[in-house]
Amino acid sequence: MAKKNTLTMKMESTAGTGFFYVKKKNPRTLTEKLVMRKYDPKVRKHVEFKETKIK
């Protein structure tokens, strides 16, 4: 059986609120860490979210 080629990862807010999104990523095509600008409902703004490991 083949291995999955997508990993789940945690996108954590840089505003320091502890809010996070869970995304899927193909590590073969996207080798660098992701940085996305998304909505953080705790501060009610769009802020940067950076990729971290799921613990």
PQR file with spaces between the fields and no chain letter, atoms N, CA, C, O and H, PARSE charges and radii, in Angstrom:
ATOM       1  N    MET     1       0.838   -1.173    0.000 -0.4000 1.5000
ATOM       2  CA   MET     1       0.000    0.000    0.000 -0.0000 2.0000
ATOM       3  C    MET     1       0.890    1.245    0.000  0.5500 1.7000
ATOM       4  O    MET     1       1.910    1.284    0.688 -0.5500 1.4000
ATOM       5  N    ALA     2       0.507    2.241   -0.761 -0.4000 1.5000
ATOM       6  CA   ALA     2       1.300    3.458   -0.874 -0.0000 2.0000
ATOM       7  C    ALA     2       1.100    4.363    0.341  0.5500 1.7000
ATOM       8  O    ALA     2       0.046    4.345    0.978 -0.5500 1.4000
ATOM       9  H    ALA     2      -0.322    2.209   -1.320  0.4000 1.0000
ATOM      10  N    LYS     3       2.127    5.153    0.650 -0.4000 1.5000
ATOM      11  CA   LYS     3       2.030    6.117    1.738 -0.0000 2.0000
ATOM      12  C    LYS     3       1.259    7.339    1.265  0.5500 1.7000
ATOM      13  O    LYS     3       1.242    7.656    0.076 -0.5500 1.4000
ATOM      14  H    LYS     3       2.982    5.168    0.133  0.4000 1.0000
ATOM      15  N    LYS     4       0.615    8.026    2.219 -0.4000 1.5000
ATOM      16  CA   LYS     4      -0.064    9.274    1.886 -0.0000 2.0000
ATOM      17  C    LYS     4       0.979   10.327    1.528  0.5500 1.7000
ATOM      18  O    LYS     4       2.062   10.359    2.112 -0.5500 1.4000
ATOM      19  H    LYS     4       0.628    7.768    3.185  0.4000 1.0000
ATOM      20  N    ASN     5       0.654   11.174    0.579 -0.4000 1.5000
ATOM      21  CA   ASN     5       1.596   12.220    0.221 -0.0000 2.0000
ATOM      22  C    ASN     5       1.158   13.581    0.761  0.5500 1.7000
ATOM      23  O    ASN     5       1.706   14.604    0.350 -0.5500 1.4000
ATOM      24  H    ASN     5      -0.226   11.147    0.104  0.4000 1.0000
ATOM      25  N    THR     6       0.181   13.617    1.674 -0.4000 1.5000
ATOM      26  CA   THR     6      -0.192   14.877    2.330 -0.0000 2.0000
ATOM      27  C    THR     6      -0.033   14.722    3.833  0.5500 1.7000
ATOM      28  O    THR     6      -0.332   13.669    4.396 -0.5500 1.4000
ATOM      29  H    THR     6      -0.265   12.787    2.007  0.4000 1.0000
ATOM      30  N    LEU     7       0.437   15.776    4.471 -0.4000 1.5000
ATOM      31  CA   LEU     7       0.585   15.818    5.916 -0.0000 2.0000
ATOM      32  C    LEU     7      -0.330   16.894    6.469  0.5500 1.7000
ATOM      33  O    LEU     7      -0.536   17.928    5.834 -0.5500 1.4000
ATOM      34  H    LEU     7       0.680   16.631    4.013  0.4000 1.0000
ATOM      35  N    THR     8      -0.875   16.654    7.645 -0.4000 1.5000
ATOM      36  CA   THR     8      -1.651   17.710    8.292 -0.0000 2.0000
ATOM      37  C    THR     8      -0.695   18.552    9.121  0.5500 1.7000
ATOM      38  O    THR     8       0.234   18.030    9.738 -0.5500 1.4000
ATOM      39  H    THR     8      -0.707   15.814    8.161  0.4000 1.0000
ATOM      40  N    MET     9      -0.929   19.846    9.130 -0.4000 1.5000
ATOM      41  CA   MET     9      -0.072   20.764    9.865 -0.0000 2.0000
ATOM      42  C    MET     9      -0.939   21.830   10.510  0.5500 1.7000
ATOM      43  O    MET     9      -2.092   22.042   10.134 -0.5500 1.4000
ATOM      44  H    MET     9      -1.684   20.269    8.629  0.4000 1.0000
ATOM      45  N    LYS    10      -0.359   22.481   11.474 -0.4000 1.5000
ATOM      46  CA   LYS    10      -1.060   23.504   12.242 -0.0000 2.0000
ATOM      47  C    LYS    10      -0.564   24.868   11.809  0.5500 1.7000
ATOM      48  O    LYS    10       0.642   25.110   11.762 -0.5500 1.4000
ATOM      49  H    LYS    10       0.577   22.309   11.780  0.4000 1.0000
ATOM      50  N    MET    11      -1.495   25.765   11.490 -0.4000 1.5000
ATOM      51  CA   MET    11      -1.161   27.145   11.149 -0.0000 2.0000
ATOM      52  C    MET    11      -1.552   28.000   12.360  0.5500 1.7000
ATOM      53  O    MET    11      -2.737   28.202   12.626 -0.5500 1.4000
ATOM      54  H    MET    11      -2.474   25.568   11.527  0.4000 1.0000
ATOM      55  N    GLU    12      -0.544   28.503   13.093 -0.4000 1.5000
ATOM      56  CA   GLU    12      -0.794   29.232   14.336 -0.0000 2.0000
ATOM      57  C    GLU    12      -0.685   30.734   14.114  0.5500 1.7000
ATOM      58  O    GLU    12       0.155   31.205   13.347 -0.5500 1.4000
ATOM      59  H    GLU    12       0.419   28.339   12.877  0.4000 1.0000
ATOM      60  N    SER    13      -1.541   31.469   14.793 -0.4000 1.5000
ATOM      61  CA   SER    13      -1.611   32.921   14.659 -0.0000 2.0000
ATOM      62  C    SER    13      -0.358   33.585   15.225  0.5500 1.7000
ATOM      63  O    SER    13       0.162   33.169   16.260 -0.5500 1.4000
ATOM      64  H    SER    13      -2.223   31.086   15.416  0.4000 1.0000
ATOM      65  N    THR    14       0.122   34.622   14.534 -0.4000 1.5000
ATOM      66  CA   THR    14       1.267   35.379   15.029 -0.0000 2.0000
ATOM      67  C    THR    14       0.837   36.478   15.997  0.5500 1.7000
ATOM      68  O    THR    14       1.682   37.170   16.563 -0.5500 1.4000
ATOM      69  H    THR    14      -0.300   34.961   13.693  0.4000 1.0000
ATOM      70  N    ALA    15      -0.484   36.643   16.193 -0.4000 1.5000
ATOM      71  CA   ALA    15      -0.982   37.650   17.138 -0.0000 2.0000
ATOM      72  C    ALA    15      -0.844   37.182   18.576  0.5500 1.7000
ATOM      73  O    ALA    15      -1.049   37.971   19.498 -0.5500 1.4000
ATOM      74  H    ALA    15      -1.171   36.080   15.733  0.4000 1.0000
ATOM      75  N    GLY    16      -0.501   35.910   18.793 -0.4000 1.5000
ATOM      76  CA   GLY    16      -0.291   35.413   20.141 -0.0000 2.0000
ATOM      77  C    GLY    16      -1.563   35.011   20.860  0.5500 1.7000
ATOM      78  O    GLY    16      -1.563   34.910   22.087 -0.5500 1.4000
ATOM      79  H    GLY    16      -0.335   35.268   18.044  0.4000 1.0000
ATOM      80  N    THR    17      -2.647   34.779   20.137 -0.4000 1.5000
ATOM      81  CA   THR    17      -3.912   34.418   20.770 -0.0000 2.0000
ATOM      82  C    THR    17      -4.054   32.924   20.989  0.5500 1.7000
ATOM      83  O    THR    17      -4.897   32.495   21.777 -0.5500 1.4000
ATOM      84  H    THR    17      -2.648   34.862   19.140  0.4000 1.0000
ATOM      85  N    GLY    18      -3.248   32.124   20.306 -0.4000 1.5000
ATOM      86  CA   GLY    18      -3.363   30.674   20.419 -0.0000 2.0000
ATOM      87  C    GLY    18      -4.337   30.073   19.432  0.5500 1.7000
ATOM      88  O    GLY    18      -4.522   28.856   19.419 -0.5500 1.4000
ATOM      89  H    GLY    18      -2.564   32.473   19.666  0.4000 1.0000
ATOM      90  N    PHE    19      -4.965   30.888   18.606 -0.4000 1.5000
ATOM      91  CA   PHE    19      -5.906   30.390   17.596 -0.0000 2.0000
ATOM      92  C    PHE    19      -5.127   29.763   16.461  0.5500 1.7000
ATOM      93  O    PHE    19      -4.061   30.257   16.093 -0.5500 1.4000
ATOM      94  H    PHE    19      -4.815   31.877   18.616  0.4000 1.0000
ATOM      95  N    PHE    20      -5.650   28.668   15.894 -0.4000 1.5000
ATOM      96  CA   PHE    20      -4.952   27.999   14.802 -0.0000 2.0000
ATOM      97  C    PHE    20      -5.931   27.371   13.822  0.5500 1.7000
ATOM      98  O    PHE    20      -7.076   27.077   14.164 -0.5500 1.4000
ATOM      99  H    PHE    20      -6.516   28.267   16.193  0.4000 1.0000
ATOM     100  N    TYR    21      -5.460   27.175   12.605 -0.4000 1.5000
ATOM     101  CA   TYR    21      -6.154   26.429   11.565 -0.0000 2.0000
ATOM     102  C    TYR    21      -5.384   25.142   11.328  0.5500 1.7000
ATOM     103  O    TYR    21      -4.184   25.087   11.596 -0.5500 1.4000
ATOM     104  H    TYR    21      -4.529   27.414   12.327  0.4000 1.0000
ATOM     105  N    VAL    22      -6.052   24.101   10.829 -0.4000 1.5000
ATOM     106  CA   VAL    22      -5.392   22.858   10.447 -0.0000 2.0000
ATOM     107  C    VAL    22      -5.501   22.740    8.937  0.5500 1.7000
ATOM     108  O    VAL    22      -6.598   22.798    8.382 -0.5500 1.4000
ATOM     109  H    VAL    22      -7.027   24.145   10.611  0.4000 1.0000
ATOM     110  N    LYS    23      -4.361   22.575    8.271 -0.4000 1.5000
ATOM     111  CA   LYS    23      -4.304   22.491    6.808 -0.0000 2.0000
ATOM     112  C    LYS    23      -3.581   21.223    6.394  0.5500 1.7000
ATOM     113  O    LYS    23      -2.882   20.602    7.193 -0.5500 1.4000
ATOM     114  H    LYS    23      -3.469   22.528    8.721  0.4000 1.0000
ATOM     115  N    LYS    24      -3.759   20.843    5.127 -0.4000 1.5000
ATOM     116  CA   LYS    24      -3.022   19.738    4.549 -0.0000 2.0000
ATOM     117  C    LYS    24      -1.982   20.291    3.593  0.5500 1.7000
ATOM     118  O    LYS    24      -2.207   21.305    2.932 -0.5500 1.4000
ATOM     119  H    LYS    24      -4.328   21.348    4.477  0.4000 1.0000
ATOM     120  N    LYS    25      -0.838   19.614    3.524 -0.4000 1.5000
ATOM     121  CA   LYS    25       0.252   20.091    2.686 -0.0000 2.0000
ATOM     122  C    LYS    25       0.964   18.897    2.070  0.5500 1.7000
ATOM     123  O    LYS    25       1.161   17.875    2.727 -0.5500 1.4000
ATOM     124  H    LYS    25      -0.655   18.790    4.061  0.4000 1.0000
ATOM     125  N    ASN    26       1.347   19.031    0.817 -0.4000 1.5000
ATOM     126  CA   ASN    26       2.149   18.019    0.141 -0.0000 2.0000
ATOM     127  C    ASN    26       3.614   18.421    0.292  0.5500 1.7000
ATOM     128  O    ASN    26       4.047   19.389   -0.334 -0.5500 1.4000
ATOM     129  H    ASN    26       1.188   19.861    0.284  0.4000 1.0000
ATOM     130  N    PRO    27       4.394   17.696    1.113 -0.5600 1.5000
ATOM     131  CA   PRO    27       5.781   18.110    1.358  0.2800 2.0000
ATOM     132  C    PRO    27       6.703   17.911    0.161  0.5500 1.7000
ATOM     133  O    PRO    27       7.812   18.445    0.149 -0.5500 1.4000
ATOM     134  N    ARG    28       6.274   17.160   -0.837 -0.4000 1.5000
ATOM     135  CA   ARG    28       7.114   16.979   -2.027 -0.0000 2.0000
ATOM     136  C    ARG    28       7.087   18.207   -2.931  0.5500 1.7000
ATOM     137  O    ARG    28       8.090   18.536   -3.564 -0.5500 1.4000
ATOM     138  H    ARG    28       5.373   16.726   -0.828  0.4000 1.0000
ATOM     139  N    THR    29       5.950   18.881   -2.992 -0.4000 1.5000
ATOM     140  CA   THR    29       5.851   20.052   -3.859 -0.0000 2.0000
ATOM     141  C    THR    29       6.080   21.358   -3.100  0.5500 1.7000
ATOM     142  O    THR    29       6.620   22.309   -3.664 -0.5500 1.4000
ATOM     143  H    THR    29       5.135   18.614   -2.478  0.4000 1.0000
ATOM     144  N    LEU    30       5.676   21.417   -1.827 -0.4000 1.5000
ATOM     145  CA   LEU    30       5.862   22.618   -1.002 -0.0000 2.0000
ATOM     146  C    LEU    30       6.893   22.297    0.073  0.5500 1.7000
ATOM     147  O    LEU    30       6.547   21.745    1.118 -0.5500 1.4000
ATOM     148  H    LEU    30       5.237   20.645   -1.369  0.4000 1.0000
ATOM     149  N    THR    31       8.149   22.636   -0.172 -0.4000 1.5000
ATOM     150  CA   THR    31       9.210   22.268    0.763 -0.0000 2.0000
ATOM     151  C    THR    31       9.427   23.319    1.852  0.5500 1.7000
ATOM     152  O    THR    31       9.898   22.980    2.938 -0.5500 1.4000
ATOM     153  H    THR    31       8.430   23.084   -1.021  0.4000 1.0000
ATOM     154  N    GLU    32       9.097   24.583    1.589 -0.4000 1.5000
ATOM     155  CA   GLU    32       9.312   25.624    2.590 -0.0000 2.0000
ATOM     156  C    GLU    32       8.094   25.722    3.516  0.5500 1.7000
ATOM     157  O    GLU    32       7.024   25.203    3.200 -0.5500 1.4000
ATOM     158  H    GLU    32       8.714   24.858    0.707  0.4000 1.0000
ATOM     159  N    LYS    33       8.268   26.389    4.655 -0.4000 1.5000
ATOM     160  CA   LYS    33       7.179   26.553    5.606 -0.0000 2.0000
ATOM     161  C    LYS    33       6.177   27.568    5.064  0.5500 1.7000
ATOM     162  O    LYS    33       6.553   28.573    4.462 -0.5500 1.4000
ATOM     163  H    LYS    33       9.138   26.811    4.911  0.4000 1.0000
ATOM     164  N    LEU    34       4.901   27.285    5.287 -0.4000 1.5000
ATOM     165  CA   LEU    34       3.848   28.156    4.793 -0.0000 2.0000
ATOM     166  C    LEU    34       3.618   29.341    5.723  0.5500 1.7000
ATOM     167  O    LEU    34       3.722   29.224    6.944 -0.5500 1.4000
ATOM     168  H    LEU    34       4.596   26.468    5.776  0.4000 1.0000
ATOM     169  N    VAL    35       3.303   30.477    5.123 -0.4000 1.5000
ATOM     170  CA   VAL    35       2.871   31.674    5.846 -0.0000 2.0000
ATOM     171  C    VAL    35       1.664   32.200    5.090  0.5500 1.7000
ATOM     172  O    VAL    35       1.761   32.531    3.908 -0.5500 1.4000
ATOM     173  H    VAL    35       3.218   30.572    4.131  0.4000 1.0000
ATOM     174  N    MET    36       0.520   32.278    5.774 -0.4000 1.5000
ATOM     175  CA   MET    36      -0.710   32.733    5.135 -0.0000 2.0000
ATOM     176  C    MET    36      -1.324   33.858    5.946  0.5500 1.7000
ATOM     177  O    MET    36      -1.134   33.939    7.159 -0.5500 1.4000
ATOM     178  H    MET    36       0.441   32.009    6.734  0.4000 1.0000
ATOM     179  N    ARG    37      -2.050   34.710    5.281 -0.4000 1.5000
ATOM     180  CA   ARG    37      -2.761   35.794    5.946 -0.0000 2.0000
ATOM     181  C    ARG    37      -4.232   35.385    6.017  0.5500 1.7000
ATOM     182  O    ARG    37      -4.919   35.315    4.998 -0.5500 1.4000
ATOM     183  H    ARG    37      -2.205   34.644    4.295  0.4000 1.0000
ATOM     184  N    LYS    38      -4.706   35.116    7.246 -0.4000 1.5000
ATOM     185  CA   LYS    38      -6.067   34.644    7.451 -0.0000 2.0000
ATOM     186  C    LYS    38      -6.697   35.390    8.619  0.5500 1.7000
ATOM     187  O    LYS    38      -6.036   36.168    9.307 -0.5500 1.4000
ATOM     188  H    LYS    38      -4.148   35.173    8.074  0.4000 1.0000
ATOM     189  N    TYR    39      -7.982   35.141    8.831 -0.4000 1.5000
ATOM     190  CA   TYR    39      -8.756   35.840    9.861 -0.0000 2.0000
ATOM     191  C    TYR    39      -8.571   35.176   11.222  0.5500 1.7000
ATOM     192  O    TYR    39      -8.689   33.957   11.348 -0.5500 1.4000
ATOM     193  H    TYR    39      -8.519   34.508    8.273  0.4000 1.0000
ATOM     194  N    ASP    40      -8.281   35.985   12.239 -0.4000 1.5000
ATOM     195  CA   ASP    40      -8.206   35.521   13.621 -0.0000 2.0000
ATOM     196  C    ASP    40      -9.407   36.106   14.373  0.5500 1.7000
ATOM     197  O    ASP    40      -9.451   37.312   14.612 -0.5500 1.4000
ATOM     198  H    ASP    40      -8.185   36.976   12.136  0.4000 1.0000
ATOM     199  N    PRO    41     -10.376   35.271   14.745 -0.5600 1.5000
ATOM     200  CA   PRO    41     -11.584   35.806   15.384  0.2800 2.0000
ATOM     201  C    PRO    41     -11.368   36.349   16.787  0.5500 1.7000
ATOM     202  O    PRO    41     -12.203   37.111   17.273 -0.5500 1.4000
ATOM     203  N    LYS    42     -10.285   35.987   17.451 -0.4000 1.5000
ATOM     204  CA   LYS    42     -10.047   36.489   18.813 -0.0000 2.0000
ATOM     205  C    LYS    42      -9.625   37.952   18.808  0.5500 1.7000
ATOM     206  O    LYS    42      -9.973   38.696   19.725 -0.5500 1.4000
ATOM     207  H    LYS    42      -9.607   35.367   17.055  0.4000 1.0000
ATOM     208  N    VAL    43      -8.875   38.380   17.781 -0.4000 1.5000
ATOM     209  CA   VAL    43      -8.505   39.797   17.682 -0.0000 2.0000
ATOM     210  C    VAL    43      -9.347   40.517   16.642  0.5500 1.7000
ATOM     211  O    VAL    43      -9.243   41.733   16.482 -0.5500 1.4000
ATOM     212  H    VAL    43      -8.592   37.776   17.036  0.4000 1.0000
ATOM     213  N    ARG    44     -10.197   39.748   15.923 -0.4000 1.5000
ATOM     214  CA   ARG    44     -11.110   40.262   14.899 -0.0000 2.0000
ATOM     215  C    ARG    44     -10.377   41.036   13.809  0.5500 1.7000
ATOM     216  O    ARG    44     -10.790   42.125   13.411 -0.5500 1.4000
ATOM     217  H    ARG    44     -10.281   38.760   16.053  0.4000 1.0000
ATOM     218  N    LYS    45      -9.263   40.439   13.327 -0.4000 1.5000
ATOM     219  CA   LYS    45      -8.456   41.022   12.256 -0.0000 2.0000
ATOM     220  C    LYS    45      -7.883   39.911   11.395  0.5500 1.7000
ATOM     221  O    LYS    45      -7.899   38.742   11.780 -0.5500 1.4000
ATOM     222  H    LYS    45      -8.927   39.554   13.650  0.4000 1.0000
ATOM     223  N    HIS    46      -7.382   40.280   10.239 -0.4000 1.5000
ATOM     224  CA   HIS    46      -6.583   39.375    9.428 -0.0000 2.0000
ATOM     225  C    HIS    46      -5.126   39.519    9.876  0.5500 1.7000
ATOM     226  O    HIS    46      -4.579   40.621    9.894 -0.5500 1.4000
ATOM     227  H    HIS    46      -7.368   41.230    9.927  0.4000 1.0000
ATOM     228  N    VAL    47      -4.511   38.400   10.233 -0.4000 1.5000
ATOM     229  CA   VAL    47      -3.118   38.392   10.672 -0.0000 2.0000
ATOM     230  C    VAL    47      -2.393   37.260    9.956  0.5500 1.7000
ATOM     231  O    VAL    47      -3.020   36.433    9.295 -0.5500 1.4000
ATOM     232  H    VAL    47      -4.956   37.504   10.219  0.4000 1.0000
ATOM     233  N    GLU    48      -1.066   37.227   10.090 -0.4000 1.5000
ATOM     234  CA   GLU    48      -0.292   36.155    9.483 -0.0000 2.0000
ATOM     235  C    GLU    48      -0.366   34.915   10.348  0.5500 1.7000
ATOM     236  O    GLU    48      -0.320   34.989   11.576 -0.5500 1.4000
ATOM     237  H    GLU    48      -0.556   37.899   10.627  0.4000 1.0000
ATOM     238  N    PHE    49      -0.483   33.775    9.689 -0.4000 1.5000
ATOM     239  CA   PHE    49      -0.449   32.478   10.340 -0.0000 2.0000
ATOM     240  C    PHE    49       0.757   31.736    9.821  0.5500 1.7000
ATOM     241  O    PHE    49       0.968   31.670    8.610 -0.5500 1.4000
ATOM     242  H    PHE    49      -0.521   33.715    8.692  0.4000 1.0000
ATOM     243  N    LYS    50       1.569   31.167   10.727 -0.4000 1.5000
ATOM     244  CA   LYS    50       2.774   30.444   10.342 -0.0000 2.0000
ATOM     245  C    LYS    50       2.625   28.964   10.658  0.5500 1.7000
ATOM     246  O    LYS    50       1.930   28.578   11.598 -0.5500 1.4000
ATOM     247  H    LYS    50       1.398   31.221   11.710  0.4000 1.0000
ATOM     248  N    GLU    51       3.288   28.149    9.857 -0.4000 1.5000
ATOM     249  CA   GLU    51       3.214   26.704   10.012 -0.0000 2.0000
ATOM     250  C    GLU    51       4.003   26.246   11.237  0.5500 1.7000
ATOM     251  O    GLU    51       5.159   26.623   11.427 -0.5500 1.4000
ATOM     252  H    GLU    51       3.853   28.463    9.093  0.4000 1.0000
ATOM     253  N    THR    52       3.352   25.423   12.066 -0.4000 1.5000
ATOM     254  CA   THR    52       4.020   24.786   13.202 -0.0000 2.0000
ATOM     255  C    THR    52       3.646   23.309   13.212  0.5500 1.7000
ATOM     256  O    THR    52       2.744   22.890   12.486 -0.5500 1.4000
ATOM     257  H    THR    52       2.413   25.116   11.913  0.4000 1.0000
ATOM     258  N    LYS    53       4.331   22.526   14.026 -0.4000 1.5000
ATOM     259  CA   LYS    53       4.041   21.112   14.107 -0.0000 2.0000
ATOM     260  C    LYS    53       2.849   20.867   15.027  0.5500 1.7000
ATOM     261  O    LYS    53       2.626   21.606   15.986 -0.5500 1.4000
ATOM     262  H    LYS    53       5.063   22.867   14.615  0.4000 1.0000
ATOM     263  N    ILE    54       2.092   19.820   14.720 -0.4000 1.5000
ATOM     264  CA   ILE    54       0.995   19.403   15.586 -0.0000 2.0000
ATOM     265  C    ILE    54       1.605   18.562   16.703  0.5500 1.7000
ATOM     266  O    ILE    54       2.341   17.611   16.441 -0.5500 1.4000
ATOM     267  H    ILE    54       2.274   19.220   13.941  0.4000 1.0000
ATOM     268  N    LYS    55       1.297   18.914   17.942 -0.4000 1.5000
ATOM     269  CA   LYS    55       1.875   18.190   19.083 -0.0000 2.0000
ATOM     270  C    LYS    55       0.947   17.112   19.551  0.5500 1.7000
ATOM     271  O    LYS    55       1.262   16.396   20.502 -0.5500 1.4000
ATOM     272  H    LYS    55       0.699   19.687   18.155  0.4000 1.0000
